[in-house]
């Protein structure tokens, strides 16, 4: 293997357990990155030459290395062990085989995401190192899980950033357009071929479970609804009516399919349009809801977007509160890694104060157990959701 030597002191974060190596941490005079083929596994050493482990290398990226082992390369036996460990952990904490089976760095498999929908697997790869191992990943998943089908959803933005080819194909067995699965005891359909990411967002599972306890007989507004993860589960748990709002008509069609799947289509309304525009129109017509779920896409994708993104969170939280009846419940969520939970809470406080509404935080939730947080990698904790009672 080629050898990567770090600048003095750059090993400290790695020794604490982090797995990422930034290009400015590499002593390029002693170990030039130029010339290393993307996806190569290289030995990583500190400035004194002491071995720290083995990493996937992509010399053209800011995060140029991702540790895959503290001792030796990530070969087939170790890959099998890591996949088996990830599977065992999910089986330990989930009664039904519907979950994120592999969550990248947290499972010591950087660049790999695998979502399981009962007997269907959806796989995403986001770096060249894991791409080289993909045939073995597919074979080992077949061996360990014996799924009916495996879909490769390698058509996401993360691959474009790494300058990797885009691909969406069934690589094993058969995979239907809409795949049945279960979340919080509710039967649902995931649009795995053409939906966002892998077709579903399991990360809010526990937060949805909490909301499900508080929706019986209530009117629910589900903003940025996608396929109805919040809104349709609310219907299945006794909500009187749900209105799903999304910019994509296709997403709303999937909401409708999920409502029909739960014999609740008569209690679902859908509105296609940008959330801010729809909210303003609803406020203008005097509509009110008992529950508003605000689960937008990441408004802060990069640190430099923080100021503008924070303003967007403030604006949309204020609009959402205007639609809540007195004594209503707001679920204010964010998947922006660069927005801290306390910042989102301050956003909620500020909006409530501006509208002269009393706010009481009932609970704060994070990502579920199938998205485990690596204790040394704060970047693996990104999701937060505040449950706010508004007077």
N, C-alpha and C positions, 0 to 999 in steps of 0.2 A: 504493500500500500504506500501511496504517497504520504508525506508527513506535513502537517500544518503546525506551525509554531506560533504561539500567541505572544502578544506584547506583555511586558512585565505587569503583573497585577490583574490581567484580563481573565485569569483563571478563577478568580474569587467567586463570581456568580455561578460558574459551573460546579465548583466544589460545594456550593450550597444546594445544588440539585437542579439548577436550571439547565436546559438542554440547547439553548440557542447560542450561536456564535455570530457576531456582527463582523462585517468585513474590515472595519476600522480597528478591530481587536487583534487582527492577524499581523504578524511581523512579516510583511511581504518581501522584505529584503532577504531574509533567511529562507522563506518558504513562499515564493510567488504563487498567487492564486491563478494567475494567467497560465493557461495551458492545461489546467485540470479539467477533465471532461465533466459536464454537469451530471450529477447522480452518482459520481464515484464515492466509494467509502474510503475515507482517509483517516490515518492516525492523527490524533490531536495531542499536542504536548504543550506544557507551560514553557515559559522563557528559559528555564533551566534544563529543558529536555525531558522532564518527567511526564510520562504518558498519562493522559487524562481520560482517554477513551477513543471511540471510533465514531465518525460523523458522516452523514450525507453531505456532500459539498456541491454548491452551485455558485461558481465564482462571480457570476454577473449580478447577484442579488445582495441587498443590504444585509439580510440574514443569510449569510453565505454558508453556514454550517448548522446541522441539527444532530446532536448526539443520538446515537442509536444503541450504544453499548458502552459500558465502562471497561469491558475486557473482551477484545475480539470483535469480529464483524457480525452484522446481522445476516446470518445464513438461514437456510431452511429449518434446521432444528430449533434455533432460537425464535424464528418467526412463528413456528408452530406453537412453541411454548407461550409466546406473548398472546397469540390469538386464543389459545386455550384458557389462559389466565383471564383475559377479558370476558370470554364466554362464561366461565365459572362465576365471575363476580356478578354478571347480569342475572344469571340463573339463581343466584343466592338472594337477590333483592327484588326480582320480578316474577310474579306467578304466571303471567301470560307472556309468550315469546314475541312481544312487540316492544322494541326498545332500540336505542343506539348501542350497537354491539361493540363498536370500536370508536373511540374519541381521541384520535391523534396522539399528541404528546402525553396526555394523561394516561394512556395505555402503552407508553414507550414505543409507539408506532407512528412517528411523525409523518404527516402527509397522508394518512389513511383515515377515512371515515367509512363505517359500515352501519347502515340502518337495517334492522330486521323487522319485517312485517309478517309474522308467523312463519310461513314456509317460503317466503320471498326475501332475498337480500338485495339491497341497493348499495353499490360501492362507489366511492369517490376518492381519487388520488390527486394530490396537489403539489408534489415535488418529484424531481427526476429520479431521486434515489429510490422512492417507493415504486415509481413507474417501472424501474428495472426489475423489481421483485413482483410485479403484478401477476404474471402467470402463476407463480408459486402461491401468491395470496389467494387467487381464485381456486386453485387445486386444494389448498388447505381448508378453505371455507367449505368447499364441497365435502371434504372428508370429515370435518368437525360438526357441521350443521346438517348436511345432507338436504339442502333446500330444493324446492321444486324449480326454482329459477334464480338466476343472478343477473341483475341489470347493472351495467357500467354507466354511471351518469358523470362522465368526464367532459361536461360541456359548460363548466362554471367559470366565473371570473378569476378564481385563484389560479387556474391553469394558464390563462392568458398572461397573468402577471409573470409567471415562471417561463413564459414563451414555450408552452407545451401545446400539442395539437388537441383540438376539441373532438370529443367522441361520445355518442350516446347509443349503446347497443346492448342487446341481450347476449351474454357470453356463456350462459349455461342454462339449459332447460327452457322453460317458457315463463313469460312475465306478462300478465294482462295489463290493460291500460289503467284500470282502477283496481287496486289491490285491497282486499278486506283485511282489517286488523282490529285491535281493541286498545282503547285507552280509557282508564278509569272506569272500566266496566261497560263502556259504550262502544258498540260496533260502528266502525267508520270505514271510509274508502279513501285510499291515498292515491293521488294521480302521479305515480312514480315516473312515468315516461316524460311528461311535459310540465309537471309542477315545479315549484321553486325548490332549489337544493336537491334533496333526495325524494321530494314529494310530500314531506311532512316535517313538522317541527316538534319533536318530542320534548324539547328542553323545558317547555312550560307545563309539563304533565302535572306536577304537584301543585302548581298555582291554579290550574284549571280545576283540580280536585277540590281545592279549598273553595273556589267560587261556586262549584256545583252544590255546595251545602247551603248556599244563600240565595238561590235564584227561584225557588218554588213560588209560582204565582206572580212573578215579576216581569216587567217589560224591560228587555235587554237590548242595548245598542252595542254591536260588535264592530269596532272600527279597524280598518286594515285586516279584514276578516280572513283573507286567503280562502281556504277550503272549509272554514267553519269550526276550527278547533275549539274555540271558546263558545261561539254562539250556538252551534248545533248540540254540543254537550250540555249547554244550559237547557235547551229544549228537552233533551232526553232526561233531564233532572227536574222537569216540572215547570220551566219558565212559561209564562202565559203567552209570550210572543218575543221573537228575536228579529231585529233588523240588522242585516249584515251589509257593511259598506266596504267596497274595494274599488280600486281604479280599473281592475281587470274584470271584464265580463266573463272570461273563462273561469276565473276564480269563483265568481258568484254562481256559475253553473255547477261547479264542484260543491259549493255550499248546498245548492238545491238537491244535488244527488245524495249528499250526506243526510239532509233532512228527510228525504224520501226513504232512505235506508233505515231511518229511525221512526218511520210513520209519523212524521211531524211537519210535513211540508205545508200543511194548512196554517201553521203558526209561524211561518218564516216569511219575511219580506227581504228583498235585496235592492240595494241602490248602487248603481255604478257611477263612479266619479271620484275626483280627488277629495280626500277626507276633509281638508280645510273648507273647500267649496260646499260640500254636503253639510258640514256642521253649520256653516253660516246660514245656509238655506233653511235648515231645521230650526235654528234659533229664530230666524225671521218669521217662521210660521207658528212659533210658539209651542213646538213639540217638547215633551218631557219624558224622561225614562227613569226607571228605578235603579238600573245598573248600566254603567257605561264602561266598556272595556277598551282601553287605549293601548294597543300593542303594535307600535309602528316599526318599520324597518330602521336600521341604524342611521340616525341623523348625524352621528359623529364617527366616520369611518377612519379618520386619521387625526392625529393630535392637532394639526393645524386647522381642522374643521371645528374645533371645540366651541369657539365663541358663537359662530353662526348656528351650529347644531343645538347649543344650549338655548339660544333664542327660539329655535323652532319647537323645542320641547315645552318651553314656557307658553308659547302661543297656543299650541294645540291642547295643552292641559287646561288652559283657561277656557277655550271654546267648549271642551268636553264638559267642564263643570257647569257651564251655562245651561246645558241640557239635562242636568240632574235635578230631579225633584228634591225637595227638602227631605232629609233622612235617606238620601240615595247613596249608592255605593259606587265609587270610582276605582277601577283597577288601572293604575298607571304603571306601565312597564317600559323597559328599555333593554335592547340587546347591544347597545353601544359599549364596547369594552372601555372606551375612554371617558365614559360618564360614570362617576362613582354613585353608589346607592344613596349616599348622603346628599349629593348634588341633585339627584332626582327628587329626593324628599324636600329639599329646599325649593325646588321648582314648584312642587305641589303646594307647599306652605305659602309661597309668594302669590300663586294664582288664587288660592282660597282667600288670602288676606285682601287682595285687590278687589275681589267680588264680595267682600264682607260676608263670607261663609265660614262657619266654624268647621274645622277639620279634625278628625280623630283617626290616628293610624291604628287599624285593627291588626294588621299583620304585614310582614315583609317577607317575600319569598324569593328564592333563587332557582338555579337550574336543578333538574332532577338527578337522581343517583346514576343514571346512565350517561351523564355528562360530568363525571367526577372531576373535581378541581385538583390539579397537581399542586401540592403545598409550596413548591419552590417556583411555580410559574404563574404569577398573577394573571397573565393573559388568558389562562384557561377558565377564569371566573369572569363572566361578561354579563350574565343575565340578572335582572332584578325586577321585582314587581311589588309596588306598594298598594295595599288594600285600604282605601280611605273612606270613612263615613263622613258625609257632608251634611251639616245642618242648614 
